[in-house]
Amino acid sequence: MITFRLIVTAVLIIIALPMYVIGLKNVRKSGKAKRNIGDINAWKISTELAKKYPEEYRLIKKESMSVGWSLILMLFIMGAIIAGCYTDIEYQDPTIVRVSCLIAIIVTVFLMFFLRKLLKLRLKIETNFKESADEENLPIISEYIAINRVALKGSKYTSLSFLLIFIVILVVFA
């Protein structure tokens, strides 16, 4: 049974680490590209989107709040996992780690769902905005959409790698 756990954890870690590196590269690449566009241009695009699509922009704000609360909850869960590791070392009771990992897996799945929904909604609005944009702003909007697609890809990989890492922790402490 122990060898099976070791094999499963090794395979999941071998899968999770490259996925995390790829996702982190994509997220960093999109952040650098957003800085290259400039804050003023990004702000102009955001305000024009808010004026043109107010209902969808409210949905984006709502989904952003869901993603934010999921990330805050994830930080608390990581703290609980660390505290659970301490109780497992000191008192040989891995219950806190098990429960925290199960909650972390559920929160990660919800985070993946909310993040994907948020970014798809944003891409849909920006694509509609691109079709109705004038020729002067078209290159900036096209670049902005490409950046958000890279961010979608990166967040997908990092969320999935976190999910695999939480499964590894659950398998180790089960």
Z-matrix of the N, CA and C atoms (Angstrom, degrees):
N
C 1 1.457
C 2 1.522 1 111.05
N 3 1.340 2 115.78 1 -38.22
C 4 1.461 3 119.21 2 -179.78
C 5 1.520 4 110.68 3 -66.92
N 6 1.340 5 117.56 4 -39.20
C 7 1.463 6 119.27 5 179.01
C 8 1.523 7 110.81 6 -65.89
N 9 1.327 8 117.17 7 -35.99
C 10 1.462 9 119.99 8 176.76
C 11 1.526 10 110.81 9 -63.03
N 12 1.332 11 116.99 10 -43.33
C 13 1.470 12 120.91 11 177.47
C 14 1.522 13 110.77 12 -61.46
N 15 1.331 14 116.43 13 -43.41
C 16 1.466 15 119.84 14 179.69
C 17 1.519 16 111.54 15 -63.10
N 18 1.314 17 116.86 16 -42.12
C 19 1.464 18 120.42 17 179.54
C 20 1.523 19 110.40 18 -64.98
N 21 1.329 20 117.09 19 -45.64
C 22 1.475 21 120.90 20 -179.65
C 23 1.525 22 110.76 21 -62.35
N 24 1.333 23 117.22 22 -46.12
C 25 1.466 24 119.37 23 -179.27
C 26 1.519 25 111.45 24 -66.02
N 27 1.330 26 117.32 25 -39.27
C 28 1.468 27 119.65 26 179.23
C 29 1.524 28 111.14 27 -63.98
N 30 1.326 29 116.74 28 -43.63
C 31 1.468 30 120.10 29 179.75
C 32 1.528 31 110.60 30 -64.78
N 33 1.325 32 117.37 31 -43.89
C 34 1.464 33 119.88 32 -179.86
C 35 1.526 34 111.78 33 -65.39
N 36 1.324 35 117.34 34 -38.17
C 37 1.468 36 119.81 35 177.57
C 38 1.519 37 110.62 36 -68.10
N 39 1.337 38 116.80 37 -40.09
C 40 1.467 39 120.17 38 178.24
C 41 1.524 40 110.53 39 -62.99
N 42 1.313 41 117.93 40 -32.79
C 43 1.470 42 121.23 41 177.24
C 44 1.528 43 110.93 42 -78.56
N 45 1.342 44 117.46 43 -41.30
C 46 1.469 45 121.44 44 -172.16
C 47 1.524 46 113.11 45 -71.47
N 48 1.313 47 118.17 46 -40.90
C 49 1.471 48 119.73 47 -175.43
C 50 1.531 49 113.46 48 -64.16
N 51 1.347 50 120.04 49 -48.41
C 52 1.471 51 117.57 50 176.34
C 53 1.528 52 113.15 51 -62.85
N 54 1.348 53 116.61 52 -35.14
C 55 1.466 54 118.87 53 177.55
C 56 1.521 55 110.79 54 -63.03
N 57 1.329 56 116.37 55 -40.39
C 58 1.458 57 120.12 56 179.15
C 59 1.526 58 110.73 57 -65.64
N 60 1.327 59 117.12 58 -41.69
C 61 1.466 60 120.58 59 179.87
C 62 1.523 61 110.31 60 -64.34
N 63 1.327 62 117.20 61 -43.84
C 64 1.471 63 120.76 62 178.49
C 65 1.527 64 110.46 63 -62.86
N 66 1.322 65 116.76 64 -45.59
C 67 1.466 66 120.39 65 179.32
C 68 1.510 67 112.34 66 -63.19
N 69 1.339 68 116.82 67 -41.66
C 70 1.460 69 120.41 68 179.35
C 71 1.525 70 111.21 69 -65.14
N 72 1.337 71 116.76 70 -38.42
C 73 1.469 72 119.77 71 176.81
C 74 1.526 73 110.77 72 -61.89
N 75 1.336 74 116.71 73 -43.33
C 76 1.463 75 120.00 74 -179.90
C 77 1.523 76 111.86 75 -65.96
N 78 1.325 77 116.94 76 -40.70
C 79 1.463 78 120.09 77 179.09
C 80 1.527 79 110.09 78 -65.58
N 81 1.328 80 117.02 79 -42.62
C 82 1.469 81 120.03 80 178.44
C 83 1.524 82 111.01 81 -65.70
N 84 1.346 83 116.46 82 -38.23
C 85 1.456 84 120.27 83 179.05
C 86 1.524 85 110.75 84 -63.53
N 87 1.329 86 117.00 85 -41.06
C 88 1.464 87 119.73 86 179.40
C 89 1.523 88 110.73 87 -68.99
N 90 1.335 89 117.52 88 -35.49
C 91 1.466 90 120.27 89 176.84
C 92 1.519 91 112.00 90 -64.81
N 93 1.336 92 116.36 91 -42.68
C 94 1.467 93 119.82 92 177.70
C 95 1.525 94 110.92 93 -65.01
N 96 1.328 95 116.65 94 -40.30
C 97 1.461 96 119.80 95 179.95
C 98 1.526 97 111.22 96 -66.74
N 99 1.337 98 117.37 97 -36.22
C 100 1.469 99 119.42 98 177.12
C 101 1.520 100 110.93 99 -65.82
N 102 1.333 101 116.61 100 -35.50
C 103 1.468 102 118.75 101 176.74
C 104 1.527 103 110.82 102 -68.39
N 105 1.340 104 117.19 103 -32.12
C 106 1.458 105 119.95 104 178.53
C 107 1.519 106 111.78 105 -69.50
N 108 1.325 107 116.96 106 -34.71
C 109 1.467 108 119.60 107 176.73
C 110 1.518 109 109.62 108 -64.15
N 111 1.304 110 115.54 109 -40.12
C 112 1.455 111 119.81 110 179.74
C 113 1.514 112 110.87 111 106.11
N 114 1.311 113 114.35 112 144.82
C 115 1.460 114 119.92 113 -178.36
C 116 1.523 115 112.07 114 -67.08
N 117 1.319 116 116.32 115 -36.32
C 118 1.468 117 119.31 116 -176.89
C 119 1.524 118 110.43 117 -66.98
N 120 1.336 119 116.97 118 -44.47
C 121 1.464 120 119.38 119 179.23
C 122 1.525 121 111.45 120 -65.95
N 123 1.329 122 116.80 121 -41.27
C 124 1.466 123 119.86 122 178.13
C 125 1.527 124 110.39 123 -64.16
N 126 1.330 125 116.67 124 -39.04
C 127 1.457 126 120.46 125 178.28
C 128 1.525 127 110.62 126 -65.34
N 129 1.341 128 117.14 127 -40.91
C 130 1.466 129 120.68 128 177.90
C 131 1.524 130 111.17 129 -62.03
N 132 1.332 131 115.65 130 -43.50
C 133 1.462 132 119.25 131 179.37
C 134 1.527 133 110.14 132 -62.73
N 135 1.328 134 116.54 133 -42.61
C 136 1.470 135 120.32 134 -179.96
C 137 1.521 136 111.76 135 -63.86
N 138 1.332 137 117.65 136 -42.38
C 139 1.468 138 119.32 137 179.87
C 140 1.525 139 111.32 138 -68.65
N 141 1.329 140 117.26 139 -37.53
C 142 1.461 141 119.13 140 177.32
C 143 1.528 142 110.84 141 -65.78
N 144 1.330 143 116.27 142 -38.09
C 145 1.465 144 119.44 143 176.61
C 146 1.523 145 111.12 144 -64.53
N 147 1.335 146 116.54 145 -40.73
C 148 1.465 147 120.52 146 -179.79
C 149 1.523 148 111.18 147 -65.13
N 150 1.329 149 117.04 148 -36.81
C 151 1.462 150 119.98 149 178.78
C 152 1.523 151 111.66 150 -71.74
N 153 1.321 152 115.69 151 -40.67
C 154 1.456 153 119.61 152 -174.17
C 155 1.534 154 112.65 153 -78.95
N 156 1.334 155 117.09 154 -35.29
C 157 1.467 156 121.60 155 -177.89
C 158 1.526 157 109.53 156 -128.06
N 159 1.337 158 118.85 157 74.42
C 160 1.473 159 119.42 158 -175.40
C 161 1.534 160 113.75 159 -68.30
N 162 1.327 161 117.24 160 -38.00
C 163 1.471 162 119.50 161 -178.92
C 164 1.528 163 111.22 162 -67.46
N 165 1.324 164 116.29 163 -44.00
C 166 1.458 165 119.81 164 179.02
C 167 1.527 166 110.76 165 -66.98
N 168 1.312 167 116.22 166 -34.92
C 169 1.466 168 119.59 167 179.34
C 170 1.526 169 110.62 168 -66.56
N 171 1.346 170 117.43 169 -34.65
C 172 1.469 171 120.21 170 174.41
C 173 1.529 172 110.75 171 -64.99
N 174 1.331 173 116.26 172 -38.72
C 175 1.463 174 119.56 173 176.19
C 176 1.527 175 111.26 174 -63.64
N 177 1.326 176 116.14 175 -38.19
C 178 1.468 177 120.04 176 177.58
C 179 1.522 178 110.11 177 -63.17
N 180 1.332 179 116.93 178 -43.44
C 181 1.466 180 119.66 179 178.57
C 182 1.525 181 111.05 180 -62.98
N 183 1.330 182 116.69 181 -39.79
C 184 1.461 183 121.09 182 179.62
C 185 1.528 184 110.73 183 -64.94
N 186 1.327 185 117.10 184 -44.37
C 187 1.465 186 120.69 185 178.70
C 188 1.527 187 110.91 186 -67.50
N 189 1.331 188 116.85 187 -34.33
C 190 1.468 189 120.02 188 176.96
C 191 1.517 190 110.75 189 -63.98
N 192 1.321 191 116.87 190 -39.03
C 193 1.467 192 120.17 191 176.59
C 194 1.528 193 110.71 192 -64.18
N 195 1.326 194 117.16 193 -40.42
C 196 1.467 195 120.39 194 177.99
C 197 1.522 196 111.13 195 -62.29
N 198 1.327 197 116.39 196 -43.00
C 199 1.468 198 120.56 197 178.01
C 200 1.523 199 110.20 198 -64.60
N 201 1.317 200 117.29 199 -42.57
C 202 1.466 201 120.87 200 179.47
C 203 1.515 202 112.54 201 -61.81
N 204 1.338 203 116.70 202 -45.80
C 205 1.462 204 119.54 203 178.79
C 206 1.523 205 111.45 204 -66.35
N 207 1.329 206 117.10 205 -34.85
C 208 1.467 207 119.56 206 176.58
C 209 1.521 208 111.10 207 -64.29
N 210 1.328 209 116.73 208 -39.90
C 211 1.467 210 119.92 209 178.58
C 212 1.526 211 111.55 210 -67.52
N 213 1.331 212 116.91 211 -39.84
C 214 1.472 213 119.70 212 177.17
C 215 1.528 214 110.06 213 -63.94
N 216 1.327 215 116.89 214 -42.91
C 217 1.460 216 120.58 215 176.98
C 218 1.528 217 111.11 216 -62.06
N 219 1.325 218 116.35 217 -36.63
C 220 1.464 219 120.65 218 178.25
C 221 1.528 220 111.17 219 -63.53
N 222 1.324 221 117.73 220 -37.93
C 223 1.467 222 120.38 221 177.07
C 224 1.524 223 111.20 222 -63.48
N 225 1.328 224 117.08 223 -43.28
C 226 1.465 225 120.09 224 177.41
C 227 1.528 226 111.29 225 -63.36
N 228 1.314 227 116.59 226 -38.50
C 229 1.463 228 120.18 227 179.64
C 230 1.523 229 110.70 228 -66.63
N 231 1.326 230 116.91 229 -39.09
C 232 1.470 231 119.18 230 177.38
C 233 1.528 232 110.94 231 -63.45
N 234 1.314 233 116.42 232 -37.83
C 235 1.465 234 119.61 233 174.26
C 236 1.517 235 111.59 234 -63.41
N 237 1.331 236 116.76 235 -39.43
C 238 1.466 237 120.32 236 177.65
C 239 1.525 238 111.18 237 -66.24
N 240 1.320 239 117.11 238 -35.55
C 241 1.466 240 119.93 239 177.52
C 242 1.524 241 110.38 240 -65.59
N 243 1.329 242 116.89 241 -41.53
C 244 1.467 243 120.16 242 177.64
C 245 1.525 244 110.41 243 -63.89
N 246 1.329 245 116.87 244 -43.52
C 247 1.472 246 119.82 245 176.86
C 248 1.526 247 110.89 246 -64.03
N 249 1.315 248 116.84 247 -36.89
C 250 1.460 249 120.62 248 177.43
C 251 1.515 250 112.51 249 -66.14
N 252 1.333 251 116.67 250 -35.34
C 253 1.473 252 119.54 251 175.49
C 254 1.525 253 110.07 252 -63.55
N 255 1.324 254 117.03 253 -38.94
C 256 1.469 255 120.46 254 177.28
C 257 1.526 256 110.88 255 -63.02
N 258 1.329 257 116.81 256 -45.77
C 259 1.469 258 118.62 257 179.88
C 260 1.524 259 111.48 258 -67.10
N 261 1.324 260 116.91 259 -30.54
C 262 1.458 261 119.04 260 177.00
C 263 1.527 262 110.97 261 -69.29
N 264 1.329 263 116.97 262 -39.61
C 265 1.467 264 120.47 263 179.27
C 266 1.522 265 110.60 264 -69.87
N 267 1.320 266 117.27 265 -44.97
C 268 1.467 267 120.48 266 -175.03
C 269 1.526 268 113.61 267 -79.38
N 270 1.330 269 117.00 268 -41.34
C 271 1.467 270 119.80 269 -171.64
C 272 1.528 271 113.93 270 -118.04
N 273 1.323 272 118.16 271 4.24
C 274 1.469 273 123.86 272 -179.07
C 275 1.531 274 112.07 273 53.73
N 276 1.330 275 115.70 274 42.53
C 277 1.463 276 120.62 275 178.46
C 278 1.531 277 109.01 276 -127.04
N 279 1.337 278 117.99 277 98.75
C 280 1.470 279 120.48 278 -176.94
C 281 1.527 280 114.44 279 -86.73
N 282 1.324 281 118.37 280 16.73
C 283 1.462 282 121.19 281 -175.72
C 284 1.525 283 111.94 282 -61.77
N 285 1.329 284 116.86 283 -43.21
C 286 1.470 285 120.06 284 -178.67
C 287 1.521 286 110.51 285 -63.00
N 288 1.332 287 116.80 286 -40.71
C 289 1.466 288 119.99 287 179.55
C 290 1.522 289 110.33 288 -65.44
N 291 1.309 290 117.19 289 -43.18
C 292 1.469 291 120.28 290 -179.86
C 293 1.524 292 111.73 291 -61.42
N 294 1.315 293 116.08 292 -48.93
C 295 1.468 294 120.12 293 -179.22
C 296 1.529 295 110.46 294 -64.61
N 297 1.328 296 116.76 295 -42.72
C 298 1.466 297 120.31 296 179.51
C 299 1.519 298 111.28 297 -62.78
N 300 1.327 299 117.18 298 -40.61
C 301 1.464 300 119.81 299 179.19
C 302 1.524 301 111.69 300 -67.53
N 303 1.315 302 117.13 301 -38.91
C 304 1.467 303 119.09 302 176.73
C 305 1.527 304 111.06 303 -63.30
N 306 1.327 305 116.33 304 -43.65
C 307 1.466 306 119.84 305 177.16
C 308 1.526 307 110.28 306 -64.87
N 309 1.345 308 117.06 307 -39.52
C 310 1.467 309 120.52 308 179.31
C 311 1.518 310 111.38 309 -63.87
N 312 1.312 311 117.45 310 -38.56
C 313 1.466 312 120.38 311 178.04
C 314 1.523 313 109.97 312 -64.23
N 315 1.319 314 117.38 313 -43.54
C 316 1.465 315 121.03 314 179.06
C 317 1.528 316 110.81 315 -64.26
N 318 1.336 317 116.55 316 -45.06
C 319 1.468 318 120.16 317 -179.98
C 320 1.524 319 110.70 318 -64.99
N 321 1.333 320 117.71 319 -37.45
C 322 1.461 321 120.52 320 178.69
C 323 1.522 322 111.06 321 -65.02
N 324 1.321 323 117.09 322 -39.67
C 325 1.467 324 119.79 323 177.38
C 326 1.530 325 110.17 324 -64.16
N 327 1.343 326 117.18 325 -43.90
C 328 1.465 327 119.76 326 176.22
C 329 1.524 328 111.42 327 -63.44
N 330 1.326 329 117.02 328 -39.78
C 331 1.463 330 120.89 329 178.24
C 332 1.520 331 110.59 330 -61.95
N 333 1.325 332 116.70 331 -43.84
C 334 1.464 333 119.87 332 177.73
C 335 1.524 334 110.87 333 -61.05
N 336 1.319 335 116.53 334 -41.41
C 337 1.462 336 121.02 335 179.70
C 338 1.528 337 111.15 336 -64.27
N 339 1.345 338 116.69 337 -49.80
C 340 1.464 339 120.31 338 -178.38
C 341 1.525 340 111.60 339 -64.91
N 342 1.330 341 116.59 340 -41.14
C 343 1.460 342 120.27 341 -178.58
C 344 1.521 343 111.14 342 -65.87
N 345 1.306 344 115.92 343 -43.12
C 346 1.463 345 119.33 344 179.04
C 347 1.532 346 110.59 345 -64.77
N 348 1.333 347 116.47 346 -42.75
C 349 1.464 348 120.72 347 178.77
C 350 1.528 349 110.75 348 -62.00
N 351 1.331 350 116.24 349 -42.68
C 352 1.461 351 121.42 350 179.53
C 353 1.521 352 111.39 351 -62.36
N 354 1.320 353 116.67 352 -49.37
C 355 1.460 354 119.29 353 -176.28
C 356 1.524 355 112.03 354 -70.31
N 357 1.324 356 117.74 355 -35.04
C 358 1.467 357 119.23 356 176.49
C 359 1.526 358 111.28 357 -66.43
N 360 1.326 359 117.06 358 -39.74
C 361 1.459 360 120.86 359 177.12
C 362 1.525 361 110.27 360 -63.60
N 363 1.322 362 115.93 361 -42.83
C 364 1.459 363 119.88 362 179.05
C 365 1.526 364 111.25 363 -64.00
N 366 1.334 365 117.40 364 -42.80
C 367 1.462 366 120.47 365 178.54
C 368 1.525 367 111.53 366 -64.77
N 369 1.334 368 116.99 367 -37.54
C 370 1.466 369 120.42 368 178.72
C 371 1.525 370 110.72 369 -63.70
N 372 1.320 371 116.03 370 -45.50
C 373 1.464 372 119.97 371 179.94
C 374 1.525 373 110.54 372 -64.77
N 375 1.334 374 116.58 373 -43.14
C 376 1.460 375 119.50 374 -178.83
C 377 1.521 376 111.88 375 -67.29
N 378 1.328 377 117.17 376 -34.82
C 379 1.461 378 119.78 377 177.12
C 380 1.521 379 110.40 378 -66.78
N 381 1.326 380 117.57 379 -42.01
C 382 1.468 381 120.57 380 175.39
C 383 1.524 382 110.68 381 -62.35
N 384 1.319 383 115.67 382 -38.81
C 385 1.460 384 120.63 383 179.53
C 386 1.526 385 110.64 384 -67.56
N 387 1.328 386 116.56 385 -36.15
C 388 1.468 387 120.84 386 179.74
C 389 1.524 388 110.81 387 -64.62
N 390 1.335 389 116.07 388 -38.52
C 391 1.463 390 119.97 389 -179.35
C 392 1.523 391 112.12 390 -65.80
N 393 1.322 392 116.99 391 -30.11
C 394 1.464 393 119.61 392 -178.27
C 395 1.527 394 112.64 393 -101.59
N 396 1.333 395 118.14 394 6.36
C 397 1.467 396 120.91 395 -176.95
C 398 1.525 397 110.88 396 -80.79
N 399 1.323 398 114.20 397 157.35
C 400 1.454 399 119.06 398 176.61
C 401 1.535 400 109.36 399 -79.99
N 402 1.315 401 115.62 400 167.81
C 403 1.468 402 121.24 401 -174.86
C 404 1.525 403 112.89 402 -66.40
N 405 1.309 404 117.51 403 -25.09
C 406 1.463 405 121.07 404 -177.70
C 407 1.528 406 111.66 405 -69.53
N 408 1.311 407 117.41 406 -42.34
C 409 1.464 408 121.92 407 -177.11
C 410 1.522 409 113.49 408 -91.72
N 411 1.316 410 118.30 409 -4.74
C 412 1.458 411 121.30 410 -174.90
C 413 1.531 412 113.87 411 -59.69
N 414 1.343 413 120.61 412 -43.59
C 415 1.475 414 118.75 413 179.39
C 416 1.527 415 112.99 414 -64.58
N 417 1.324 416 116.94 415 -37.57
C 418 1.466 417 120.43 416 -179.73
C 419 1.526 418 109.91 417 -67.51
N 420 1.321 419 116.89 418 -43.03
C 421 1.463 420 120.59 419 179.93
C 422 1.525 421 110.60 420 -66.64
N 423 1.332 422 117.22 421 -39.63
C 424 1.469 423 120.19 422 177.70
C 425 1.521 424 111.16 423 -62.18
N 426 1.320 425 116.31 424 -41.73
C 427 1.465 426 120.43 425 178.21
C 428 1.529 427 110.63 426 -66.27
N 429 1.319 428 116.72 427 -39.43
C 430 1.467 429 121.80 428 178.90
C 431 1.526 430 110.91 429 -62.95
N 432 1.329 431 117.37 430 -40.83
C 433 1.463 432 121.57 431 177.69
C 434 1.525 433 110.46 432 -66.11
N 435 1.330 434 117.00 433 -41.74
C 436 1.468 435 120.30 434 178.44
C 437 1.526 436 111.27 435 -62.63
N 438 1.321 437 116.39 436 -38.28
C 439 1.469 438 120.74 437 178.18
C 440 1.524 439 110.46 438 -63.95
N 441 1.322 440 117.31 439 -42.87
C 442 1.465 441 120.11 440 179.73
C 443 1.527 442 111.75 441 -67.46
N 444 1.330 443 117.65 442 -30.74
C 445 1.468 444 119.86 443 175.39
C 446 1.524 445 110.77 444 -67.33
N 447 1.329 446 116.76 445 -39.19
C 448 1.466 447 120.62 446 176.95
C 449 1.528 448 109.77 447 -65.12
N 450 1.333 449 116.84 448 -39.51
C 451 1.467 450 120.57 449 177.92
C 452 1.527 451 110.97 450 -64.67
N 453 1.326 452 117.77 451 -38.20
C 454 1.462 453 121.77 452 177.14
C 455 1.521 454 110.70 453 -61.74
N 456 1.318 455 115.97 454 -44.45
C 457 1.462 456 120.48 455 179.22
C 458 1.529 457 110.91 456 -64.12
N 459 1.323 458 117.02 457 -44.09
C 460 1.461 459 120.74 458 -179.59
C 461 1.510 460 112.98 459 -65.57
N 462 1.324 461 117.02 460 -41.96
C 463 1.469 462 119.49 461 -179.81
C 464 1.522 463 111.31 462 -68.08
N 465 1.320 464 116.64 463 -31.30
C 466 1.461 465 119.88 464 176.94
C 467 1.533 466 110.06 465 -64.09
N 468 1.317 467 116.85 466 -45.59
C 469 1.465 468 120.46 467 -179.58
C 470 1.527 469 112.47 468 -67.31
N 471 1.323 470 117.63 469 -43.21
C 472 1.469 471 118.85 470 -178.22
C 473 1.528 472 111.27 471 -68.01
N 474 1.324 473 118.00 472 -39.93
C 475 1.468 474 120.29 473 178.45
C 476 1.521 475 111.21 474 -63.92
N 477 1.318 476 116.30 475 -42.16
C 478 1.456 477 119.86 476 179.03
C 479 1.526 478 111.52 477 -66.23
N 480 1.327 479 117.21 478 -36.67
C 481 1.469 480 119.24 479 177.98
C 482 1.526 481 110.88 480 -68.16
N 483 1.337 482 118.19 481 -37.86
C 484 1.462 483 120.15 482 174.97
C 485 1.528 484 110.85 483 -62.47
N 486 1.310 485 116.68 484 -40.51
C 487 1.459 486 120.49 485 177.91
C 488 1.526 487 110.56 486 -59.95
N 489 1.327 488 116.98 487 -44.68
C 490 1.464 489 120.38 488 179.03
C 491 1.523 490 111.71 489 -65.66
N 492 1.325 491 117.27 490 -38.00
C 493 1.468 492 120.14 491 179.26
C 494 1.527 493 110.53 492 -66.36
N 495 1.321 494 118.31 493 -39.81
C 496 1.464 495 120.25 494 177.06
C 497 1.529 496 111.12 495 -65.89
N 498 1.321 497 116.84 496 -35.44
C 499 1.465 498 119.69 497 175.51
C 500 1.528 499 110.10 498 -65.32
N 501 1.337 500 117.05 499 -39.48
C 502 1.469 501 120.71 500 177.01
C 503 1.522 502 110.44 501 -60.67
N 504 1.326 503 117.13 502 -46.31
C 505 1.469 504 120.30 503 179.63
C 506 1.525 505 110.37 504 -61.83
N 507 1.329 506 116.48 505 -40.11
C 508 1.463 507 120.02 506 178.71
C 509 1.527 508 111.15 507 -64.53
N 510 1.337 509 117.09 508 -41.03
C 511 1.465 510 120.18 509 179.44
C 512 1.523 511 110.77 510 -66.68
N 513 1.327 512 117.10 511 -39.43
C 514 1.464 513 120.37 512 -178.98
C 515 1.523 514 110.98 513 -65.73
N 516 1.325 515 117.64 514 -41.32
C 517 1.461 516 120.79 515 -175.68
C 518 1.528 517 113.65 516 -94.29
N 519 1.325 518 118.01 517 3.76
C 520 1.472 519 120.03 518 -179.88
C 521 1.513 520 111.49 519 -79.26
